[in-house]
Amino acid sequence: MDRERINFFFLNMGHFLDHFCMLVFATVAALKLTTAWHMTYSEVIPYATPGFVAFGVCAIPAGWLADKWSREGMMTIFFLGMGLSTLLTALANTPIEIGIGLFMTGVFAAIYHPVGIAMVVHGREKTGVPLAINGIFGNMGVATAALATGYLIDTTGWRAAFVVPGAIAIVFGIAYALFTHAGRHIRAAEIASGAAAKKAAAGTIALDRATLVRVFSIIIFSTAVGGIIFHSTTFALPKIFDERLASFAVSATAVGGYAFLVFATAAFAQLVVGYLIDRHSVRLVFAFVAGLQAIFFAIMIHLTGIAALLVAFGFMLVVFGQIPINDVLVGRITRSEWRARVYAVRYIVTLSVAATAVPMIAAVHAYWGFAALFVVMAAAASLIFVAVLMLPRTQAVTGRPATQPAE
């Protein structure tokens, strides 16, 4: 196995652990802390807010440091820091203490998206499938968090749900540090030969200023609204299933198992979307995905039982399927030396929105229930659909060279 494949494996596992560690609390809060700490669901989940704020805000300095210092060094810090902070969270005895642990986890977890995604697209002409594969690992982290946390709550206790992924992240951090140290002479040779500069320029398409501003504005808008949808659905799904599948999901393991089944199956939608956007118009694929989201959320409003489970499969397929689209666009319109910072801007938007999603879920659930949440999600997906129709028909969007005038 060559070094690029090994590096890609580390990047994929980093994405897996990033989402796993950030979503352990969602299942712990829904299925254990409400009874263990004698608090309602709406009272417990706001303690996740500082972590999600850090998850977004810290993306900017992480991207800047990666571009100015070392992307590999930042990834090593990501693994080790997130592992240690997740272990710290397991020691919490009060809501304030768990909030501090979640905040520290968010600080280090923020490193991954601006740095890891920039490394995934680096040197590639076609980025849809690699980003999709990387996205699948991230979404499998979401899925496994629900399943593993539910199982550990039932068999060992909620603290183990933080200890296990924390220990695994530390092991990967040590392994990645050794791997990058061993390959430092290869990177030096690439820089000396000019091969590194050629890899950095691969896949970038030049746009005029007005078109660049238009495309980037739509990316930021769809990122913000899509972030509300993604974080609301992934955070709330265990509790949604706890309420709406109550007739047959009767334990934490069962709720986590159904959430895992939905998340894991839906994750592979990214591979389909990645394949399509490498071969077809991003505008067309994006509009189709956003339109389906609006339809599925509208259908889900009052569903329970098996029907709710089936429609949840549908909306998570298109929610996860949307993830690689904006990353492909960013990779096509930005130069490599700026890419981590541009990804940081994009992810600070989506991950900062995550901080608003958690208190929004708490308020909506407390006053109107999850039916109102699905109304909000349907409206948000409709806004993305309208925005996508405004994308220009440029090579970065269509994936094809612009039509040349006849001689």
N, C-alpha and C positions, 0 to 999 in steps of 0.2 A: 504493500500500500504506500503510495507516494505521500510526500509531506502535505500537499494541498488537500488531499482527501482526509488526512488525519486532522488537519486544521479545521476543515469543514465539519468534521465530526464533533470537535470541541465546541465550535460555534453553535452547532445544533443542540448539543447537550446544555450549553449555556442558556439558550432560549427556553429549553424545557424547564430547567431549574428556576429561571427567572419568573416564569408564570406560576410554577408550582408553589414556590415560596410565598409569592404575593397573594395567593388565593387559599392558603391553608386556613387563615383566620375566617374566611367567608363561611366555610363549613363548620369550623369550631364554634363560631358565634351562633350559627343557626341551630345547631344540634346539641350543644353542650353547655356553653357559658350562660345561656339564658336560665338554665336550671341551677347550674353550679354556683353562679353569682347572684341568683334571684333578681334578674333584670329582664326586661322585655327585649325582644329583637331590635326594636327601634331605639332602645337605650344603649345596647351593646355596640352595634355596628359603627356609630360615629367615631369610635376610638381607632378605626382603620383610616380615618381621613388624613391625619398627619403623614402616614406612610405613603398614601397615594399622592399627596401634595409633593413630598420629596421625590417620589417616583417620576413626577413630571418636571419639577423645577430643577433638579440636579442633572437633568439630561444635558442642559446647555454647558455647564462647566466640564462635564464628562466628555462631550464632543470636542470642546476646545482643547482640553488636555490631550485627547487622543490624536488630534491633528498636529498639535505642536510638539508633543513628546513621543508617545508610543501607543499604538492601538493594542499591541500585544501586552504591554505592561498594564494598560487599563483593564484588559480582560482578566489578567491574573488577579488584580485588585478586586474586580467584580466577584470572582469565584470565592476568594478567601473572605472578603468583607461580608458578602451576603450570607455565607455559611456561619460565620461567627455571630452575626446579628440575629440570625434565626435561632441559633442555640440560646442566645440571650433572652429571646422572647419566651422560650420554654420555661424560664425561671420566674415569670411574672406571677404575682399573687394578687394584684389589684388591677382595675381597668387602666389606671394611669401608667402602671409599669408595663402592661402589655402594649399600650399606645406608644411608649418610648421604644420598645423593642421593634414594633412595626414601623416606626419612623426610621430607625437605623437600617432596617431591612430595605425600606424604600430608597434610602440614600444610595446604597450600593447596587440595588437592583436597577436603578436609573442608568447605570453605566451601559447596560447591555444594548438597548435599542439603537442609540446613535453610533456606538462603536461596533457592535457585532454585525448589524445590518450593513454598515459601510464596508466591513471586511468580506461579507458574503458576496456583494456585487463587484468588488474590486477585481479588475482584470477580465471581466466577462462581457461578451458582446450581447448574449441573450441571458437576461436575468430572471425571467418569469418563473421557470421551473426551479432554479436554485433557491429563490426567495420562497417559493411554495413549499419546497421540502423543509426549509428552515422554519417556515410558518407552521407546518404540521407538527414539528417538534415542540414549538411553543404551545400550540393548542392541545397537544397530548399532555403537556405539563398542566394545563387548565383541567383537562379531563382526569388525569391521575390524581391531582390534588383532591378532588371531590371523593374519588373512590378510596384512595389510601387513607385520607383523613377520617372518613367514615369508619373504615375498618379499624384503624388504630384507636379511635374513640371507644369503640365497642370492646376491643380486646386488651388494650394497654393503658389508654388514657389520653387526654387531649395534649398533654405535654410532649408525648412521643411523636405526635404529628408535626411538631416543630423540630425535634431533635434529629429525626431520620434524614430529612432533606438537607438540614444544616451540615450534618456530618458528610453527606455525599458531596455537597458543594465544596467543602474544604479539601476532600480527596482530589476532586477534579482541579482545584486551584493549584495544588502542589504538582500534579501531573502536567498541567499546562505550563507552569513555570519551567519545569525541567525540559519540556518539549521545545519551547521557544528559545531557551538558553542553548540547547543543542543545535538549533538551526540558525544561529546568529551569523555564522560565516556565509551561509547561502544567501541571506538577505544582503549582506555586504557586497557579494559578488554580483548580484542583480543590479544594485545601485551603480556599481563601477562600470558595468557593461551597457547600461542604458535600458536594460530589459524592464526595470521597475517603472521607468517613465512611460514605456509603451503600454504596459499593463494598466497603468493609472488612467490613460486616455481612452481605453477600450470602452465602447458602448455609449459614449457621450455624444449628444446631438446639439449643435449650436442653434440657438433661437434668437430672434431679434428681441429687444428689450420689452416691447409692448406685449408680445406673445408670451414671453417668459413670465411677466407679472401676472398676466391673465391665467396661465396654467397654474402658477404657484398659488394664486389666490383661491382657485377652485380646490387645489390640493389641501390648503389649510382649512377651508370651510368644510369640506367633506371629511377631513381628519377630525375636526372638532365634533361635528354631529355624529360621525361614525364612532368616535370614542365614547360618546354617551351611550350609544346602542350596545357596543361591545362590552363595556364595563358593567352596564346595568344588567345585561343578560347573563354574563358569566358569573358575576357576584351573586345575583339573586336566584339563579336557577335552583340551587339546593333547597332554598326556602320555598320557591314556587312548587317544586315537586313534593316537598313536605306537606304542603296544603292541598294541592290539586291531585296528587296521586295517593291520598291518604287511605283509600280503600285497599291498596295492595303494597304500598311502600311503608312498612310498619316499623322500621329500625333505621338507625343512622347508616348502617352498612347498605341497606336497601336503597335509601335515598341517594347515597353517594354512588352506588352501583348504576342506578338509572341515569344520574348526571354524567357519569363516566361514559356510559353507552352513547349518550347523545353527543357529548363533546368529542369523543374519540372518532365516531363515525363522521361527524361534521368536519373534523380537521382535514380530511382528505379532499374536501371540496377545493381547498387551496391548490392542490396539484392540478385539478381540472382547470381552474381559473388561470393558474400560471401557464399551463400549456396553451390555453386559448389566447392569452394576451401576448405570447411570443409569436403568434401566427395571425391574429386578427386585430381589429381596431379596439384599442383600450376603451374608447368612448362607448362603443356598442356593448362590450362585455360589462362595463361598469354600470351602464343604465339598466341592463337586464337584471343584474344582481340587486341593485337598489330597489327596482320595482318589485321584485319578488319579496324582498324584506317587508315592504309596506303591506303587501297582500297577506303574508303569513302572520304578521303582528295583528292585523285587523281581525283575522279569523280566530286568533288565540284568546281574545278578550275575555270570554266567559266559559271557555272550555275546561272540562275536568276529565279525569280518568284516562283511558286509552287514547281517546281523541286528542287530549292535551299532550300526551307523550309523543304522538305521531307528528303533530304540528310543531312541537318543540324541535324535533329532528329537522323539519323544514326550515324554520327560521334560523337555527344555528348553522345549517349548511351554508346559507347565503351570508350570514354575519361573518363566519370564518372565511368564506370564499372571497370577501371583499378585501381582506387584509393585505395581500401582496400587490394590489393594484396601484395604490399611491406610492409604494416603495419602488415599483418599476418606473413610474413617472419621474420620481426624484432622481433615481439612478441615471435616467436618460438625459436630464437637463442640467446636471451639476458636474463640475470638475472634481476629480478625486481629492485634491488637496483641500477642498471645501466640504466634501461630502458628509463627513461625520458631523460637522456643525449644522449643515442643512437638515440632516436626519434628526439632529438634536432639536431643532426648531419644530419640526413636524411632530416629534414625540413628546416634546414639552406640551404641545397643544393637546394631543390625545390623552396623555397621562395626567395632565392637570385637570382635564375634564373628568377623569376618573375620580378625582377628589370631590367634584360636585355630584357625581353619580351616587356616591354612597349616602350622603345626607338626603338626596332627592328620593332614593329608595326608601329610606327611613320615614320621611314625611308622607310620601304617597301611600306606603303600606299602612301607616298609622291611621290615616284619615279616610282613604278610599279603597285600599286593597290593591291587588296586582292588576285588576281589570283596568284601572286608570293608568298604570305603568305601560300597559300594552297600547293604549291609545296614544300616549306620548311617543312610544317607539315607532308606531305606524306613521305619525306625523313627521318625525325626524327622518325616517327613511324616504318619505315623499320629498322632503327638502333636498336630500342628496340627489335623488333622481332628477329634479329640476336643474340643480347645479351642474350635473354631469353633461346634460344636453348643451350647456354653454361652452364645453371644451372645444378649442379650435381644431380644424382638420389638418394638423401638422404631422410630420414624421414621428415626432415623439409620442403623439397620441394614437396615430394609426399604425405605427410600426413599419410603414412603407415610405419610400422616398416620395417627395412631392412631385407631381406631374410636371414634366419639362415642356416648355413651349415648342411648337414645331419650328424646324429650321426654315 
